[in-house]
Amino acid sequence: QVQLVESGGGLVQAGGSLRLSCAASGRTFSSYYVMGWFRQAPGKERDFVAAISWNGGSTYYADSVKGRFTISRDNVKNTVYLQMNSLKSEDTAVYYCAARSGAYLYIKGREYDYWGQGTQVTVSS
């Protein structure tokens, strides 16, 4: 079993910044897991945001966040981060982290095996 717990969400003004964290635990969790961030706005489907390889050497971003968001990880702490800068109202959503084993940067939600409960990010304009 793998548990993922997100934190760091909140209310921020447009142009501001937030850093989300995702703490992973569980007997079967491995630092070799690929980690991803997704988000879901009200009435919309869940969308890919960013993914990072097991060693942090490779990252991939959705076009909508490229240049504004940065995904990183600390394998000693089993934690993945999403630094979000220059936030816009359209970034408002519940943000989820996800994990799976593998060698690629997966961008489809159905490709991930484990999910957190989500953290709300609200950007006021």
TORPA-4810 file (N, C-alpha, C, O; in nm, 3 decimals):
<nodes>
NODE_1_0.084_-0.119_0.000_0.000_0.000_0.000_0.087_0.124_0.000_0.195_0.127_0.060_Q
NODE_2_0.039_0.225_-0.068_0.107_0.355_-0.075_0.008_0.463_-0.036_-0.104_0.467_-0.086_V
NODE_3_0.051_0.550_0.052_-0.032_0.664_0.091_0.035_0.793_0.043_0.155_0.813_0.058_Q
NODE_4_-0.047_0.880_-0.013_-0.001_1.010_-0.060_-0.085_1.118_0.008_-0.208_1.112_0.005_L
NODE_5_-0.018_1.214_0.068_-0.089_1.321_0.137_-0.040_1.456_0.086_0.077_1.490_0.103_V
NODE_6_-0.130_1.531_0.024_-0.096_1.663_-0.027_-0.119_1.769_0.080_-0.202_1.753_0.169_E
NODE_7_-0.045_1.877_0.069_-0.063_1.992_0.156_-0.012_2.116_0.085_0.056_2.108_-0.018_S
NODE_8_-0.044_2.232_0.142_0.008_2.357_0.087_-0.090_2.438_0.006_-0.059_2.550_-0.036_G
NODE_9_-0.208_2.383_-0.016_-0.307_2.459_-0.091_-0.360_2.576_-0.010_-0.332_2.589_0.109_G
NODE_10_-0.438_2.662_-0.076_-0.496_2.775_-0.007_-0.547_2.879_-0.104_-0.561_2.853_-0.224_G
NODE_11_-0.575_2.996_-0.051_-0.626_3.109_-0.130_-0.512_3.207_-0.154_-0.441_3.245_-0.061_L
NODE_12_-0.495_3.246_-0.279_-0.387_3.338_-0.314_-0.437_3.432_-0.423_-0.524_3.396_-0.502_V
NODE_13_-0.383_3.551_-0.426_-0.421_3.646_-0.531_-0.349_3.613_-0.660_-0.242_3.553_-0.661_Q
NODE_14_-0.411_3.653_-0.769_-0.349_3.635_-0.899_-0.211_3.699_-0.900_-0.192_3.810_-0.849_A
NODE_15_-0.115_3.629_-0.960_0.022_3.675_-0.960_0.105_3.623_-0.845_0.228_3.635_-0.845_G
NODE_16_0.039_3.564_-0.747_0.108_3.512_-0.630_0.164_3.373_-0.651_0.161_3.318_-0.762_G
NODE_17_0.216_3.316_-0.542_0.281_3.185_-0.547_0.232_3.095_-0.435_0.189_3.142_-0.330_S
NODE_18_0.239_2.966_-0.460_0.213_2.863_-0.360_0.307_2.747_-0.388_0.349_2.725_-0.502_L
NODE_19_0.341_2.674_-0.282_0.416_2.550_-0.300_0.337_2.435_-0.239_0.308_2.434_-0.120_R
NODE_20_0.303_2.341_-0.324_0.234_2.220_-0.279_0.336_2.113_-0.245_0.442_2.104_-0.307_L
NODE_21_0.301_2.032_-0.147_0.384_1.918_-0.109_0.301_1.791_-0.116_0.179_1.794_-0.096_S
NODE_22_0.366_1.681_-0.144_0.301_1.550_-0.145_0.393_1.453_-0.073_0.500_1.418_-0.124_C
NODE_23_0.352_1.411_0.045_0.432_1.319_0.125_0.387_1.177_0.098_0.268_1.145_0.110_A
NODE_24_0.481_1.092_0.063_0.450_0.953_0.031_0.496_0.861_0.143_0.599_0.885_0.206_A
NODE_25_0.420_0.758_0.167_0.455_0.659_0.268_0.392_0.527_0.232_0.312_0.517_0.139_S
NODE_26_0.429_0.425_0.306_0.371_0.294_0.282_0.477_0.190_0.259_0.588_0.218_0.213_G
NODE_27_0.440_0.070_0.291_0.536_-0.039_0.286_0.588_-0.063_0.145_0.703_-0.104_0.127_R
NODE_28_0.505_-0.038_0.047_0.547_-0.069_-0.090_0.593_0.052_-0.168_0.627_0.040_-0.285_T
NODE_29_0.596_0.169_-0.104_0.641_0.287_-0.178_0.791_0.279_-0.200_0.867_0.237_-0.113_F
NODE_30_0.829_0.321_-0.319_0.970_0.319_-0.354_1.012_0.455_-0.408_0.935_0.523_-0.476_S
NODE_31_1.134_0.493_-0.377_1.188_0.617_-0.433_1.199_0.608_-0.584_1.219_0.710_-0.651_S
NODE_32_1.185_0.488_-0.640_1.193_0.470_-0.784_1.060_0.501_-0.853_1.049_0.487_-0.975_Y
NODE_33_0.962_0.543_-0.778_0.832_0.573_-0.838_0.837_0.704_-0.917_0.901_0.800_-0.876_Y
NODE_34_0.768_0.705_-1.030_0.739_0.828_-1.102_0.628_0.900_-1.029_0.532_0.837_-0.984_V
NODE_35_0.639_1.030_-1.018_0.538_1.108_-0.948_0.478_1.212_-1.043_0.547_1.267_-1.128_M
NODE_36_0.349_1.236_-1.025_0.282_1.335_-1.109_0.188_1.423_-1.029_0.143_1.386_-0.920_G
NODE_37_0.160_1.539_-1.084_0.058_1.628_-1.030_-0.052_1.645_-1.135_-0.025_1.661_-1.254_W
NODE_38_-0.175_1.640_-1.087_-0.292_1.662_-1.171_-0.380_1.764_-1.102_-0.362_1.793_-0.983_F
NODE_39_-0.476_1.819_-1.175_-0.571_1.911_-1.113_-0.708_1.896_-1.177_-0.722_1.856_-1.293_R
NODE_40_-0.808_1.930_-1.098_-0.946_1.921_-1.147_-1.022_2.043_-1.100_-1.039_2.065_-0.980_Q
NODE_41_-1.068_2.121_-1.197_-1.149_2.238_-1.169_-1.296_2.196_-1.165_-1.332_2.093_-1.222_A
NODE_42_-1.381_2.274_-1.098_-1.523_2.239_-1.088_-1.586_2.221_-1.226_-1.573_2.307_-1.313_P
NODE_43_-1.653_2.110_-1.244_-1.722_2.084_-1.368_-1.634_2.042_-1.484_-1.681_2.028_-1.597_G
NODE_44_-1.505_2.020_-1.456_-1.411_1.984_-1.563_-1.345_1.851_-1.532_-1.351_1.801_-1.420_K
NODE_45_-1.283_1.795_-1.633_-1.211_1.671_-1.614_-1.077_1.696_-1.545_-1.026_1.809_-1.543_E
NODE_46_-1.023_1.592_-1.490_-0.891_1.599_-1.429_-0.785_1.614_-1.537_-0.784_1.540_-1.635_R
NODE_47_-0.696_1.710_-1.518_-0.593_1.739_-1.618_-0.453_1.716_-1.562_-0.427_1.737_-1.444_D
NODE_48_-0.367_1.673_-1.650_-0.226_1.658_-1.615_-0.162_1.795_-1.595_-0.192_1.890_-1.667_F
NODE_49_-0.073_1.804_-1.495_-0.001_1.928_-1.469_0.149_1.910_-1.490_0.212_1.983_-1.567_V
NODE_50_0.207_1.810_-1.421_0.351_1.791_-1.429_0.386_1.650_-1.382_0.310_1.587_-1.309_A
NODE_51_0.502_1.601_-1.426_0.551_1.471_-1.383_0.702_1.478_-1.367_0.770_1.560_-1.428_A
NODE_52_0.754_1.389_-1.281_0.897_1.387_-1.254_0.945_1.243_-1.243_0.876_1.158_-1.186_I
NODE_53_1.061_1.217_-1.298_1.117_1.082_-1.292_1.166_1.049_-1.152_1.170_1.136_-1.064_S
NODE_54_1.202_0.923_-1.132_1.234_0.878_-0.997_1.352_0.954_-0.936_1.355_0.975_-0.815_W
NODE_55_1.447_0.994_-1.018_1.564_1.062_-0.963_1.560_1.213_-0.985_1.656_1.283_-0.954_N
NODE_56_1.449_1.262_-1.037_1.436_1.405_-1.060_1.507_1.455_-1.183_1.507_1.575_-1.212_G
NODE_57_1.568_1.365_-1.257_1.645_1.406_-1.373_1.564_1.447_-1.493_1.613_1.518_-1.581_G
NODE_58_1.439_1.403_-1.496_1.351_1.438_-1.608_1.218_1.490_-1.555_1.163_1.438_-1.458_S
NODE_59_1.170_1.594_-1.620_1.040_1.651_-1.585_0.962_1.681_-1.711_1.018_1.694_-1.820_T
NODE_60_0.832_1.692_-1.694_0.746_1.723_-1.808_0.628_1.804_-1.757_0.574_1.776_-1.650_Y
NODE_61_0.588_1.906_-1.835_0.483_1.997_-1.791_0.374_2.011_-1.897_0.399_2.000_-2.017_Y
NODE_62_0.255_2.036_-1.849_0.149_2.077_-1.940_0.183_2.215_-1.995_0.245_2.296_-1.926_A
NODE_63_0.142_2.242_-2.117_0.172_2.372_-2.178_0.117_2.488_-2.095_0.176_2.596_-2.091_D
NODE_64_0.004_2.464_-2.031_-0.063_2.571_-1.957_0.015_2.618_-1.836_-0.010_2.728_-1.785_S
NODE_65_0.110_2.537_-1.787_0.184_2.574_-1.667_0.334_2.589_-1.693_0.409_2.630_-1.604_V
NODE_66_0.377_2.556_-1.812_0.519_2.560_-1.844_0.574_2.701_-1.824_0.515_2.799_-1.869_K
NODE_67_0.687_2.709_-1.755_0.748_2.837_-1.726_0.698_2.902_-1.598_0.758_2.999_-1.550_G
NODE_68_0.590_2.851_-1.543_0.535_2.907_-1.418_0.543_2.808_-1.302_0.564_2.849_-1.188_R
NODE_69_0.528_2.680_-1.330_0.530_2.577_-1.227_0.659_2.497_-1.237_0.715_2.479_-1.345_F
NODE_70_0.705_2.449_-1.121_0.824_2.364_-1.117_0.798_2.245_-1.025_0.761_2.261_-0.909_T
NODE_71_0.819_2.126_-1.078_0.805_2.004_-0.999_0.944_1.960_-0.954_1.040_1.968_-1.031_I
NODE_72_0.953_1.914_-0.830_1.080_1.866_-0.777_1.051_1.758_-0.674_0.936_1.738_-0.635_S
NODE_73_1.155_1.688_-0.630_1.134_1.583_-0.531_1.255_1.570_-0.440_1.367_1.603_-0.478_R
NODE_74_1.228_1.521_-0.321_1.332_1.491_-0.222_1.312_1.347_-0.181_1.223_1.316_-0.102_D
NODE_75_1.395_1.258_-0.234_1.376_1.116_-0.208_1.415_1.075_-0.067_1.377_0.967_-0.022_N
NODE_76_1.489_1.156_0.002_1.518_1.128_0.143_1.392_1.148_0.226_1.363_1.070_0.317_V
NODE_77_1.317_1.251_0.193_1.193_1.281_0.264_1.071_1.215_0.200_0.961_1.226_0.253_K
NODE_78_1.090_1.146_0.087_0.977_1.086_0.015_0.869_1.190_-0.013_0.750_1.166_0.008_N
NODE_79_0.911_1.305_-0.060_0.819_1.417_-0.082_0.841_1.476_-0.220_0.954_1.493_-0.265_T
NODE_80_0.730_1.508_-0.285_0.731_1.576_-0.414_0.670_1.714_-0.395_0.576_1.732_-0.318_V
NODE_81_0.725_1.810_-0.467_0.679_1.947_-0.454_0.629_2.000_-0.588_0.670_1.955_-0.694_Y
NODE_82_0.541_2.097_-0.580_0.498_2.171_-0.698_0.502_2.319_-0.662_0.415_2.369_-0.592_L
NODE_83_0.605_2.387_-0.710_0.616_2.531_-0.689_0.536_2.601_-0.799_0.563_2.583_-0.918_Q
NODE_84_0.440_2.681_-0.757_0.351_2.747_-0.852_0.369_2.898_-0.841_0.342_2.956_-0.736_M
NODE_85_0.415_2.959_-0.947_0.438_3.104_-0.951_0.346_3.168_-1.055_0.290_3.100_-1.141_N
NODE_86_0.333_3.298_-1.045_0.251_3.374_-1.141_0.114_3.310_-1.159_0.068_3.288_-1.271_S
NODE_87_0.051_3.280_-1.049_-0.076_3.209_-1.053_-0.185_3.292_-1.119_-0.190_3.414_-1.106_L
NODE_88_-0.272_3.222_-1.189_-0.384_3.284_-1.259_-0.514_3.225_-1.206_-0.516_3.120_-1.143_K
NODE_89_-0.623_3.296_-1.233_-0.753_3.246_-1.185_-0.785_3.109_-1.243_-0.850_3.027_-1.179_S
NODE_90_-0.738_3.084_-1.365_-0.765_2.954_-1.427_-0.684_2.839_-1.367_-0.703_2.724_-1.405_E
NODE_91_-0.595_2.870_-1.274_-0.523_2.765_-1.202_-0.605_2.713_-1.083_-0.566_2.616_-1.018_D
NODE_92_-0.717_2.777_-1.055_-0.803_2.733_-0.946_-0.853_2.591_-0.970_-0.914_2.563_-1.073_T
NODE_93_-0.827_2.502_-0.874_-0.863_2.361_-0.889_-0.824_2.287_-0.762_-0.756_2.340_-0.674_A
NODE_94_-0.869_2.162_-0.755_-0.815_2.070_-0.656_-0.695_2.001_-0.720_-0.704_1.947_-0.831_V
NODE_95_-0.583_2.004_-0.650_-0.459_1.948_-0.702_-0.432_1.813_-0.634_-0.439_1.801_-0.512_Y
NODE_96_-0.401_1.714_-0.716_-0.375_1.580_-0.669_-0.234_1.536_-0.709_-0.186_1.568_-0.817_Y
NODE_97_-0.169_1.463_-0.620_-0.045_1.398_-0.662_-0.074_1.250_-0.684_-0.169_1.194_-0.628_C
NODE_98_0.009_1.189_-0.766_-0.010_1.051_-0.803_0.126_0.983_-0.817_0.228_1.049_-0.839_A
NODE_99_0.126_0.851_-0.804_0.251_0.776_-0.808_0.232_0.643_-0.881_0.124_0.585_-0.882_A
NODE_100_0.341_0.598_-0.941_0.343_0.466_-1.002_0.488_0.428_-1.027_0.576_0.513_-1.031_R
NODE_101_0.510_0.301_-1.044_0.643_0.255_-1.084_0.655_0.270_-1.235_0.553_0.274_-1.305_S
NODE_102_0.775_0.278_-1.285_0.792_0.287_-1.429_0.908_0.373_-1.468_0.971_0.440_-1.386_G
NODE_103_0.936_0.372_-1.597_1.055_0.439_-1.649_1.022_0.561_-1.734_1.112_0.626_-1.787_A
NODE_104_0.892_0.593_-1.747_0.855_0.704_-1.833_0.787_0.814_-1.753_0.753_0.795_-1.636_Y
NODE_105_0.767_0.928_-1.817_0.692_1.038_-1.756_0.548_1.028_-1.805_0.514_1.075_-1.913_L
NODE_106_0.466_0.966_-1.725_0.328_0.937_-1.761_0.243_1.062_-1.745_0.256_1.134_-1.646_Y
NODE_107_0.155_1.086_-1.843_0.073_1.207_-1.838_-0.076_1.178_-1.834_-0.157_1.271_-1.827_I
NODE_108_-0.114_1.053_-1.839_-0.255_1.016_-1.830_-0.288_0.968_-1.690_-0.215_0.887_-1.632_K
NODE_109_-0.397_1.018_-1.637_-0.434_0.982_-1.501_-0.451_0.832_-1.482_-0.417_0.778_-1.377_G
NODE_110_-0.504_0.765_-1.583_-0.532_0.622_-1.568_-0.404_0.540_-1.561_-0.407_0.421_-1.529_R
NODE_111_-0.292_0.603_-1.592_-0.165_0.531_-1.587_-0.105_0.527_-1.446_-0.007_0.457_-1.422_E
NODE_112_-0.162_0.602_-1.356_-0.111_0.606_-1.219_-0.188_0.512_-1.129_-0.309_0.493_-1.146_Y
NODE_113_-0.118_0.454_-1.032_-0.178_0.355_-0.943_-0.225_0.412_-0.810_-0.320_0.362_-0.751_D
NODE_114_-0.158_0.516_-0.764_-0.187_0.569_-0.630_-0.215_0.718_-0.638_-0.153_0.791_-0.716_Y
NODE_115_-0.310_0.762_-0.556_-0.354_0.901_-0.556_-0.369_0.954_-0.415_-0.404_0.881_-0.322_W
NODE_116_-0.343_1.083_-0.400_-0.373_1.150_-0.275_-0.516_1.199_-0.273_-0.592_1.178_-0.368_G
NODE_117_-0.552_1.264_-0.164_-0.691_1.309_-0.147_-0.714_1.447_-0.207_-0.829_1.489_-0.222_Q
NODE_118_-0.608_1.516_-0.242_-0.620_1.646_-0.307_-0.609_1.763_-0.210_-0.639_1.750_-0.091_G
NODE_119_-0.567_1.876_-0.264_-0.561_2.000_-0.188_-0.614_2.112_-0.276_-0.579_2.122_-0.393_T
NODE_120_-0.698_2.197_-0.216_-0.764_2.302_-0.293_-0.673_2.422_-0.312_-0.611_2.470_-0.217_Q
NODE_121_-0.664_2.468_-0.434_-0.594_2.593_-0.467_-0.695_2.688_-0.529_-0.760_2.655_-0.629_V
NODE_122_-0.709_2.805_-0.470_-0.802_2.905_-0.520_-0.725_3.034_-0.547_-0.659_3.088_-0.459_T
NODE_123_-0.734_3.081_-0.671_-0.664_3.203_-0.711_-0.769_3.309_-0.738_-0.854_3.294_-0.826_V
NODE_124_-0.762_3.417_-0.662_-0.859_3.525_-0.679_-0.802_3.630_-0.774_-0.683_3.663_-0.771_S
NODE_125_-0.890_3.681_-0.858_-0.845_3.779_-0.958_-0.873_3.920_-0.912_-0.842_4.016_-0.983_S
</nodes>
